[in-house]
């Protein structure tokens, strides 16, 4: 099952589309390389831009996935550690991805 299929199974097609649209809205040429899995890129961009974690941003993007469930899904099914595309690099440096990516030791970043 692909990462996107896993997300759809958990949250629905409408929420997958909302994540993809939110990420596309933040595509500004600085972090546009989607890598081998464009949905992982979309998830990573949404984490960096706080599209799920900040209620006002989630509402703006029509994302209704509860932030804690989203974070849990990222850790257990998002496979973000293997993402080979861009992320929001300022957010990465500030630690915004902490708790969303599983470490090699099966712990959490």
C-alpha angles and dihedrals in degrees: 000000000000122000089250092050089051090051092048091049090053103038109011137255093276091060093047088054090047090054091048093048093047091051092047089053089058094047101118102158094261096087102016101125103111097189125206094318114044092190092059087052090052092050091048093049091049090051092050094047092043092236091153102027099054111064095213091053093045090052092048090053094041090242110153098171108123109246095233092051089047091052091048091050091050091053096045104032111006096086088205093155088072094049108130100186135077128297131190095282097198089054090047091053091048093053098250092138092058111122094020101079125062116228124229089256089060088254125113133262 
